Each structure stands twice: as C-alpha cells, then as structure tokens.
Amino acid sequence: MAARAPPLRTALIGLSSSAATSWASGAHLPGLLSQTGRSKLPITALLNSSVEAAKAAINSYDLPSTTKAYGSPEDLANDPEIDFVICNTRVDKHFQTILPSVKKGKDVYVEWPIASNLDDVNVLVDEARKSGSRVAVGLQRRWVPPVTRVRELLKEGRLGKVLSSDVRAFGGTNDREILPESLKYFADRKVGGNPIVIGFMHMFDFVLSALGDLDLSTVSTKLQLQRPDIRIRNRSTNEIVDQIRSDVPDLLSLHGTLASSQATLSVGFRRGQPFPGTPSFVWTINCEKGEIRVVSPAALSLESGDVKNPVTIHVHWFADDIVEEVKWEWNEEQQKLPLMARSVMRCLTSIADGKAEGDGWVGLEDAAKRAKMVDGFLRDWDKSSK
C-alpha cells in the first residue's frame, strides 16, 4: 500500500489516565502534541479498555473535545477517519488491539516487542501482507544520534574493516532482584515483555544496525537465571510487598560472527545495576586502523543520558596513538522534546512523511526477524535447562 500523505489522522492505544507506567504519555504524547505532531499526526481517537476509560484519558490530557473514544479494537479499525494507529499497551495486549487495524490496511506503529509470542507475530506478518498495511515497530533506538554517528564513522571507511566488537551491558531493570509492582510481569515469560526481550534486545538491535547482521549459524549463547526470587516493591511506600519466582533469565552471553565482515561479536548482558562506578554500557568496535568506544554511564538506551552523564564516543587512531572525541547531538526539533520522546518522534514523523522502510523506521518483517532471534535464544536455554 502506498504511503498516505500527511496529516495522518491518528489513534493512540493505551494512553491511560490511571496507568502505573507512562510510556504513552512520556514517549509519544509530547511529540504528538508538538507543532510538528499536530500538523502531521493529529490525535483523532483514543482506544482504551473501555469507552469510559478513553474519555477519562481525553479529559485528563486535555485533548480536543472532538477526540473520539473507543473501547473496542474492531470499532476503531472500522472507523474510516482513522489513518494511523499507535499501540502502547502491555505486550500481551499488542496482538489483539492492532490485528483488526492491520486487517483493514491501516498504518500501524506497535511498540517493541511486537507480540507476546512468535505465533502471533507470524499472524500479523501474514495479515499485513494480505492487506498492504504498513506496520512499523518501535525499535527506534537505531536512530538515536550516537548510533547514527557510529554508522557514519564505519561508512566513511577511514577506520578500515571491522575486525571485532565487544559489548558489556547492564540494565533492563533498575535493580538486579527487585521489581516495582507495575513491572511484576517482567518475571513471567508468557507475557512476552521482560529484561531479555526488551532491555537486551533494544540494545542488541541498535548494535546490529551499525555492525550488520549475525551469521546465525555461528552464534553461541549462554543464558542463566541467577536470581529467581524477585521481590516486589510498592513505589509509593518503598516497601517490599511481595516475593515471586521468576522464569526469565537475567544473564545472557553471546558470541558469533558478523555475516558481512566476518568480524567476531561478543556480548555480555546482566540484568540490573553494574558495580558502582562501572558504566551501564560499553561498546567497542575494533577496526584495522582504529577503535571506536561508546560509553553510556547510566543507561542502556543511549537516549537517557543527561548533562551529568552524557553518552560519549571516542576513536583511538592506531597510527598516531591519538584518542579523538566524536561529537553528536540531537537536532533542533528533538531538543524541544523530553529525552524519552525524541527517538520515538523521529520514527513517527518518518512514517508520516512517507519515508521508505529503513529510513527512520523499522518495518514489521525486519522486526519479526529480531523476534525470531530472541525466541531462539530463549528456546535454546529451555532445552539446555532440562
């Protein structure tokens, strides 16, 4: 289906006035309510668990009185005045809330992970092929400026061929053995959203977007569940209110070969905080003529650093033994938005502007390959654990 010209009349799924987590209001709403957002992606409808819940959110966020309120994914899909559907629900609700719109051929943006299981992902791929629906997936960190800058450095060719790359990462949750009540489901594999699928895979996706894909026949993984007993904390009181048993790994080590360069990639990920003073994320890329080093002191995402903890990029040039700092920055329009909204808005505006898949946004079939990859990692762990 050809891209529609903006404005795309937009429906937002999961913008709740009472939600315990705030990705829709924090990462999507600021951009949609900006001058650019209002002109290209006007919010025309909300879909929540009920019409009443949608109306409450419309009032809570002071959206126009003309904003439609829906409680049914089918009713939303049948509205001819909706062009674009954005899904921000919990992972296990993604499939049921976007499937009707995909079948109707609407443009859809669904947050990563696509769905809670690979079978549902495959159904969405099949239905999008039939209807021509243009489906984007929220792997937006491929376009955060530090990752874009690394791709540019490698493309310039001055560093020569990539020989190896190493990633050491900590995160996925703020603590290694405590979850807030709102993220209790992170310890339940069947929900589909957890520190491996979300925290690790967001990071791994942007690393591969710069280095190129792995030759999967060369990949070896080792997953562990080191801390199965998870305490649950009430954020309001800071008290531990429950303890549950997790079935989600909290450590992943990976070793493999990059298909295009035959370079070796080594990745280590551990859930939770690192040793004090250790960066949350260190990524090195060893090339023939120099080495790139990306450091994010406080977060895996590369979009959460502030003035006190900025993401840095340095290149060590071997011939001269010189270390050069490589500057990066958000563009002027992004700087007007909260940090967590900047890369999301880049994707949304790329879709609205009719840019081709891969130019600012990730398509469904591309993202489905990532879903299949991480599903394979977890299935291999299941087999080795028996």
N, C-alpha and C positions, 0 to 999 in steps of 0.2 A: 504494500500500500504506500502511495506517495505521501510524503510528509505534508501535513496541513500547514498553512501559513498562519502566523500569529495574528491576533491573540488566540490562544487555546483555552477554551472555557474549561476550568479545572475543578475537579472534585478531590477533596482531601479526605482520606480514610484514616481514622484513628486520632484525630485532633480532639482530645478529651478535656473537659473542664475539671476532671477529677482524677486523671491518671497519675499513678505513682512515678512513672518515668516520663520524660518530656522531650523525646527526640522530635516528634512532630512540631511541637511549639518552639523548640530551641534550634533545630537544624533546618526546618522547612519554612515555618511561618515568617521569620524575619525577611527572608529573600522574597517570598511571595508578596509580602506587604510593602516591599521597596518600590520605588518608582518604576524600575525595570520590570519587577514581578507583576505589578498591577497592569502594566501595559501589554505584557506578553502572556501572562498566566493568571488571569483574573480568577479569584476563588468564587466559583459559581454554586458549589454544593459541598456539604459535609455528609459523610456516611459514618455513623457510629452504631453501637449495639442496638439502639432504638431511635425512633424519630425524636423522642423527648430528649435523649442524650445529645443528639446532634443539635437540637435547638438550644440546649443549655450551653454547648460549646460556642455556638454562634453568638450568644449573648455575652458569654464570659470573655471572648476575644474581640468583642465589639466589631464583628463583621457586618457587612451591609445587611439590612433587613430583607433584601431580595435574595439572600443566600438560601438555597434550598436545603431542607433537612431530610435525610434518608436513614432508614433503619434496615433496609434490605439491599444486598448487593445486586439482586436481579432488577429491582426498581431503578437503581442508579444506572445500570447497564442499558436499560430500556429508554433512558432519557436522551433524546436526540440533540439536546442542547448542551451536552457534556462531551468534550473532545478528548480530555486528558484526565487520567485517574492516577492519583499518587497514594500508595499504600504504606502506612506507618504502623500497622497493628503488630501485635506479638507474632513471632514467626509462625506459630501453629495456626494462625488465622489468615495468613497471606493467601493461601491457595483458594479458600472458599470465598474470600472477598474480591479477588481480582478475576477469577475464572469467568464469570458472566461477562465482564467488560472485554476480556480477551476474545471471547467467542463473538462478541459484537464488533470486533475490529477496531476498538478504541485504542488510542495511545495509552500506555500504562508505564508507570515508574513504580517498581517494587523494591523496597529495601532488601539488602542482603542480610541473611540467607534468603534465597528465592522462596523456599518452602521447607517444611519440616522433614521431608523425606524425598528420596530420589524419584520414586514413582510419581509423586505429584509434580515434580519438576518436569519430568518427561511428558506428562499430560499437557502442561502449559506450553511446552515447546511444540507439541503436535497441534494444539488448538491455535496457536499463533500462526503457524504455517498455513493452516486452513483459512483463517480469517484475514490474514495480512496484518494483524495487529502489530504495531511497533512497540515492543516491550523493552524497556531499559531496566537495568538492575543497579542498585546502589553500591557499586564498587568505585565510588567517587574518588578514592584516595590515589588512583592512578594519576590524577591531575592536580594534586597539591603541588605548589611550586617547588619544593625540594626534590620531589620525584621527577617532575618535568625537567628540572635543571640537571639531574643526573643523566637522564636520557639524552639531553643535549650534549653533555660532556662526552658521552660514549659515541654519539653520532658524529661529532666533529672529527674523530679519528686521530687526534693528536696523541692520545694515550696508547694507541695501538690496540691489538687484540686483547679481549678479556681472557685471562688465564684461570682465575678462580675468584670465588666470592664467599664471604663468611658473614653470617647474621647471628647476633646474640640478642635475644629479646625477652623482656619480662612484662607481664601485664595481663590483659584480658579482663581482670577484675582488680580492684584497688588493694585487696588483701588476699593472701595465699590460702586462707582457710575460713574466711568469713564472707557471707553474702548479705546484702540488705534484703528485707522482705520482698521488695519489688522484683528482685532478681533471683528469687529462690529457685525458679525453673532452670537456672543455669546448671543445676546439679542433676537434671533429668534429661537424658539423651533423647527421649522420644519427642520432646518439644521441638528440638531442632535448632535452638539458639543456645550457645554455650561458649566458654572461652576458647575452645579449639576452632569451632566453626566461625565464630565472629571475630574474636581478638586475633588469633593466629592467622586466619585466612584473609582478613583485610590486609594485614601486614604482608603476608606471603604473596598476595595478588599484586600489590604495587611493586614488590621486589621483582617478580617475574615480568611485570610490564616494562621494566627497564632492561632486564638482562635477556629476556626471551624465554620461551617455554622449556620445560624439562623434557628430556627423553625419558618417558615414564618407565621404560624397560630397565633403566639404570638406577631407579630410585629405591633406596632402603630407608625405612622408618622404624623408630623405636618410640613407642608411647608408654607412659606409665600413669597410674593413678596413685600418687604418693600420699595424698591426704584425703581419704574417702569420707571422713567425718567432718561435715560442714556445719558451722554454727551460723545461725540466722540472727541478724541484728535489726532492731527497730531504730530507724534513723531519727525519729523524734526524741526518743528517750536515751538512745545509745546503749540500750540494754540488749543482752542476748536473750531471745525469746523462744528459740527452738534449736534443735540439732537434727540434721538429716544425713542420710547416706547418699553419697554421690556415685553415679556410674559414668562420669565424664573424666577422661584423662586430664591431668594437669601438667604434664610434661611431654614435649614432642621433640625428638631429634631426627633430622633428615639429612641424607647425603645422596647426591645424584649428579648427573651430567646435563649441562645445558645443550639442547639439540643443535642450536645454530653455531655455537662457538666451541663445543666440546669442552668447555670450562667446567671445573668442579664447583658445585654449590653445596655448602654446609650450613645448616640452620639449626639453632637451638632455641627453644621457646619454653619458658616456665611461667605458669600462672602466678599472678600476684606481684608483689613488690620485690625489687632486687635488694642486694646487700647495700646498706646505706652508703651513698656516695657513688654507687655504680649507676651508669646511665640505663634508662629503660630500654634503649635501642641503640645498637652499634652495628653498622653495616659497612663492610669494607669490600672494595672491588679491586682486585689486583690485576693490572694490565701490563703489557710489555714495557711501557715507558713510564709508568707511574701508577699510583694507587689512590683511589677515592675513598674517603672516610666520611660517613654520615653519622652524626650523633644526635639523638633526641634524649635529653636528660630526664624528662619527666613523663613521656607518653609514647605509646606505640604508633599513634595515628599520624604523627608529623604535622598535625593541624591544631594541636592543643598547646604548643609551646607559647609562652608569653615573653615579655621583655626580660624577665629574670632567668628564664630557662629556654632560650631560643634553640631551634634546630640549627646545627652548623654543618657545613660541607667544606672539607679541605681536600686538596690534591697534593700528594708528595711526588714531585718530579725527580726521578731517579738520577738522571744525568747530572743535574746541578745540585742535587740534595737540598732542594728548596721545597718548603711547605707553603702552599698558596691557599688563602681562604677564598671560597667561591660564594659570592653574594646571591641571594634570592629574595624575592619579595612578592607579596600579594598585589594584584592590580588595584587601581584606584577604587573601582566599584566594590571589589571584595573587602577592602579595608573599611567600608562603611557598615559591614555586617559583623555580627558576633563570630568568633573563630569557628565554632562548630557548624555555622551556616554557609561558610564561604565555598567549600568544595562542592557541597550539595547544589548550591545555586549555579555553580559553573555547569554542572550536568543538566540541570533543568532548563537553563537558557539555551544550551546547545541543542537540546531536543526541540524547544520552541522555535529556534531559528532554522530548523530543518537540516542541521548538520548530519553528515553520514555517520553511521555507527562506527565507533572508534575515534571519532573526532569530538572528544569531550564527554562521551557517554559510552557505557558498556551494554551491548545487546544481550538478549536472553540466551541465545545459543552459546555465545562466548562464556557467559557466567555459568551456564549449565556444565561446561567442562570443568570449571573450578568446583562445582558442587559434586560432580562425579569423582574428582580427585580426592577431596577430603573425605567423602564417603568411603573410598577405597582405603584411605589411611585408617579409618575407624574400624572397618571390617577386618583388615589385617590384624589390628590389635585384638579384636574379638577372637579371631582364630588362635592367635598366639597365647591368649589368656586362658584358653580351655585346657 
